Amino acid sequence: MPRPAPRPVRAVGRRIEALWEHDPPKTARTIVQFKAPQLRKLLGGRIWTSS
């Protein structure tokens, strides 16, 4: 099964906004970039994303 195309950078910003609204920690981008692949692996095909 081919790997999906890399997500655009703006997707990280949307995730940060969804998680922390207007008060993200300084390390928010790093947290999202580190945890997103782990979450995809954990959820497998059950994760839904919109573009």
Secondary structure by P-SEA (a helix, b strand, c coil): ccccccccaaaaaaaaaaacccccccaaaaaaaaaaaaaaaaacccccccc
